[in-house]
Amino acid sequence: MMITKMQSALDAVEAALAAIGAEISEHVAGRGTVGSQQQLKTFRANLEAMRDQIMSGTMPPPGQRLASMGRPITDSWPFDSRLGGALLKAEQLYLKL
């Protein structure tokens, strides 16, 4: 079975949501490693909106899609952040739809 672009993007968004949820829990426990709780919650809301758009098939035109995670991640998070990599992958696959 061939995985579609939409399914790949949805899988990446779901993986990023799971990873960001875990990091938010770490922040609540005082052990967060990247970003702030507020930044992570904003990113989670963006991912949820991406997921909803993909699942409903109601994607905005390419120039109007959510694309706000890449710059803060690449500018201020550690280069080897696994969470950052998951978020960037999800955003890129979403933007390519």
N, C-alpha and C positions, 0 to 999 in steps of 0.2 A: 504494500500500500504506500502510495506517495503522500508525503505530508505536504499540505498546502502552505503557502506563505502565511495565510491567516492563522492556520493552526500553529505554525512555528512561532509567530508573534504572540499568540495567546499563551502558548506553553512558556515562553520567556517571561511574559508579564506575570503569569501565575507563580513561577519560580521566584521572580523578584519580589512579589508580594509576600511570599512565605519568608524570604530572607530578611526583608525589611521589618516584618512583624517580629522576628527573632531579635533583631538589633534594637527595636523599640523596647522590647522586654528587658534587654541588657541595660539600656539606659535607665529604665525605671528602677532596676536593681543597683544602679550606680556603677555599672561595668561597661557602659557604652564605649565603642572604639572609634566610630566615625560620625561626623555630623552632630547636630543637636536634635533633641527630641522634636522640636518644632519643625526643623528642616525635614526630618524623616517622616513626620506626619503629613507634611505637604506633599512629599514625594509619593507616599502611600495613596493619598487622595488622587494624585495624577495617574498612578498606576491603575487604580480602581476605575477611573474615567476611561482610560485606554481599554481596559478589559471590557467595560460595558459597551463601548463603541464597536469593538471587534465582534463581540458576541451578538450585538443587535444588527450589525452590518450597516450602521449609520455613521460612516466615517466622514469627518469634515474634509473639505478640499485640502490638498497637501500643505498649502501655506498657512492653514488655520489649525493644524493639529498641535496637540500638546507637545512641547519640546522645551522643557525648562530644567531638566536634571543634568544634562551633559556638562554644561559650563561649570556649575558649582562643584561637581564631582571631580572633573579634571583639574580645576584650579586649586582646590583646597583639600581633597581627600588623598590619602596615601596611594601611590601608583599601583601598589599590589593589593588593594582592597578587593576582596572577593565580592562583597556586597556592591561596591561601585561597578565592578565588571558586570554583575547581573543586571543592575539598573541600566547601564549604558546599552547592553545587548537588547534589553526589552524595548528601550526607547528607539534604538536604531531599527529594529525589526518592525516596530509599529509605524515609524515614519516611512519605511519602504513600501508599505501597503498601498 
